[in-house]
């Protein structure tokens, strides 16, 4: 790729971009994703690059801004999850035991990785077919089925007592039946 008659040498900047991304996200895999996303943005916005500003500085700014966008997106997703959790509590007024049980199941569901939570929600809650859910998520049907299977297995482990995310426990036979 040429800009202003000289090479737009992104390859020569990769080591610096990766180092900076690793310092931002503290994880090599996430850093690679961050660099990839930043390079896609740089390519899309290559016309805004001015040769006097320095390619390295321009690319590092894009990595930084991409990271900030990701952090903001994660925070917004967390707020949405909290809002949904509150709405679930309000939508299902029930007996005390059922409220405790619902809270435990909700917490277990919300601790699932995002990919598994999305897949399970579309299939189990929205009652979509595997193909419909896979199309919405833009993944192959086999991948969706695998995510749903792993999510269900994690919830079964929770049910079997392997992982209890709540300090509240249901106690049977308390004489209040």
Secondary structure as a PSIPRED ss2 file (coil, helix, strand):
# PSIPRED VFORMAT (PSIPRED V4.0)

   1 X C   1.000  0.000  0.000
   2 X E   0.000  0.000  1.000
   3 X E   0.000  0.000  1.000
   4 X C   1.000  0.000  0.000
   5 X C   1.000  0.000  0.000
   6 X E   0.000  0.000  1.000
   7 X E   0.000  0.000  1.000
   8 X C   1.000  0.000  0.000
   9 X C   1.000  0.000  0.000
  10 X C   1.000  0.000  0.000
  11 X H   0.000  1.000  0.000
  12 X H   0.000  1.000  0.000
  13 X H   0.000  1.000  0.000
  14 X H   0.000  1.000  0.000
  15 X H   0.000  1.000  0.000
  16 X H   0.000  1.000  0.000
  17 X H   0.000  1.000  0.000
  18 X H   0.000  1.000  0.000
  19 X H   0.000  1.000  0.000
  20 X H   0.000  1.000  0.000
  21 X H   0.000  1.000  0.000
  22 X H   0.000  1.000  0.000
  23 X H   0.000  1.000  0.000
  24 X H   0.000  1.000  0.000
  25 X H   0.000  1.000  0.000
  26 X C   1.000  0.000  0.000
  27 X C   1.000  0.000  0.000
  28 X H   0.000  1.000  0.000
  29 X H   0.000  1.000  0.000
  30 X H   0.000  1.000  0.000
  31 X H   0.000  1.000  0.000
  32 X H   0.000  1.000  0.000
  33 X H   0.000  1.000  0.000
  34 X H   0.000  1.000  0.000
  35 X H   0.000  1.000  0.000
  36 X H   0.000  1.000  0.000
  37 X H   0.000  1.000  0.000
  38 X H   0.000  1.000  0.000
  39 X H   0.000  1.000  0.000
  40 X H   0.000  1.000  0.000
  41 X H   0.000  1.000  0.000
  42 X H   0.000  1.000  0.000
  43 X H   0.000  1.000  0.000
  44 X H   0.000  1.000  0.000
  45 X C   1.000  0.000  0.000
  46 X H   0.000  1.000  0.000
  47 X H   0.000  1.000  0.000
  48 X H   0.000  1.000  0.000
  49 X C   1.000  0.000  0.000
  50 X C   1.000  0.000  0.000
  51 X H   0.000  1.000  0.000
  52 X H   0.000  1.000  0.000
  53 X H   0.000  1.000  0.000
  54 X C   1.000  0.000  0.000
  55 X H   0.000  1.000  0.000
  56 X H   0.000  1.000  0.000
  57 X H   0.000  1.000  0.000
  58 X H   0.000  1.000  0.000
  59 X H   0.000  1.000  0.000
  60 X H   0.000  1.000  0.000
  61 X H   0.000  1.000  0.000
  62 X H   0.000  1.000  0.000
  63 X H   0.000  1.000  0.000
  64 X H   0.000  1.000  0.000
  65 X H   0.000  1.000  0.000
  66 X H   0.000  1.000  0.000
  67 X H   0.000  1.000  0.000
  68 X H   0.000  1.000  0.000
  69 X H   0.000  1.000  0.000
  70 X H   0.000  1.000  0.000
  71 X H   0.000  1.000  0.000
  72 X H   0.000  1.000  0.000
  73 X H   0.000  1.000  0.000
  74 X H   0.000  1.000  0.000
  75 X H   0.000  1.000  0.000
  76 X H   0.000  1.000  0.000
  77 X H   0.000  1.000  0.000
  78 X H   0.000  1.000  0.000
  79 X H   0.000  1.000  0.000
  80 X H   0.000  1.000  0.000
  81 X H   0.000  1.000  0.000
  82 X H   0.000  1.000  0.000
  83 X H   0.000  1.000  0.000
  84 X H   0.000  1.000  0.000
  85 X H   0.000  1.000  0.000
  86 X H   0.000  1.000  0.000
  87 X H   0.000  1.000  0.000
  88 X H   0.000  1.000  0.000
  89 X H   0.000  1.000  0.000
  90 X H   0.000  1.000  0.000
  91 X H   0.000  1.000  0.000
  92 X C   1.000  0.000  0.000
  93 X C   1.000  0.000  0.000
  94 X C   1.000  0.000  0.000
  95 X C   1.000  0.000  0.000
  96 X H   0.000  1.000  0.000
  97 X H   0.000  1.000  0.000
  98 X H   0.000  1.000  0.000
  99 X H   0.000  1.000  0.000
 100 X H   0.000  1.000  0.000
 101 X H   0.000  1.000  0.000
 102 X H   0.000  1.000  0.000
 103 X H   0.000  1.000  0.000
 104 X H   0.000  1.000  0.000
 105 X H   0.000  1.000  0.000
 106 X H   0.000  1.000  0.000
 107 X H   0.000  1.000  0.000
 108 X H   0.000  1.000  0.000
 109 X H   0.000  1.000  0.000
 110 X H   0.000  1.000  0.000
 111 X C   1.000  0.000  0.000
 112 X C   1.000  0.000  0.000
 113 X C   1.000  0.000  0.000
 114 X H   0.000  1.000  0.000
 115 X H   0.000  1.000  0.000
 116 X H   0.000  1.000  0.000
 117 X H   0.000  1.000  0.000
 118 X H   0.000  1.000  0.000
 119 X H   0.000  1.000  0.000
 120 X H   0.000  1.000  0.000
 121 X H   0.000  1.000  0.000
 122 X H   0.000  1.000  0.000
 123 X H   0.000  1.000  0.000
 124 X H   0.000  1.000  0.000
 125 X H   0.000  1.000  0.000
 126 X C   1.000  0.000  0.000
 127 X C   1.000  0.000  0.000
 128 X C   1.000  0.000  0.000
 129 X C   1.000  0.000  0.000
 130 X H   0.000  1.000  0.000
 131 X H   0.000  1.000  0.000
 132 X H   0.000  1.000  0.000
 133 X H   0.000  1.000  0.000
 134 X H   0.000  1.000  0.000
 135 X H   0.000  1.000  0.000
 136 X H   0.000  1.000  0.000
 137 X H   0.000  1.000  0.000
 138 X C   1.000  0.000  0.000
 139 X C   1.000  0.000  0.000
 140 X C   1.000  0.000  0.000
 141 X H   0.000  1.000  0.000
 142 X H   0.000  1.000  0.000
 143 X H   0.000  1.000  0.000
 144 X H   0.000  1.000  0.000
 145 X H   0.000  1.000  0.000
 146 X H   0.000  1.000  0.000
 147 X H   0.000  1.000  0.000
 148 X H   0.000  1.000  0.000
 149 X H   0.000  1.000  0.000
 150 X H   0.000  1.000  0.000
 151 X H   0.000  1.000  0.000
 152 X H   0.000  1.000  0.000
 153 X H   0.000  1.000  0.000
 154 X H   0.000  1.000  0.000
 155 X H   0.000  1.000  0.000
 156 X H   0.000  1.000  0.000
 157 X H   0.000  1.000  0.000
 158 X H   0.000  1.000  0.000
 159 X H   0.000  1.000  0.000
 160 X C   1.000  0.000  0.000
 161 X C   1.000  0.000  0.000
 162 X C   1.000  0.000  0.000
 163 X C   1.000  0.000  0.000
 164 X C   1.000  0.000  0.000
 165 X C   1.000  0.000  0.000
 166 X C   1.000  0.000  0.000
 167 X C   1.000  0.000  0.000
 168 X C   1.000  0.000  0.000
 169 X C   1.000  0.000  0.000
 170 X C   1.000  0.000  0.000
 171 X C   1.000  0.000  0.000
 172 X C   1.000  0.000  0.000
 173 X C   1.000  0.000  0.000
 174 X C   1.000  0.000  0.000
 175 X C   1.000  0.000  0.000
 176 X C   1.000  0.000  0.000
 177 X C   1.000  0.000  0.000
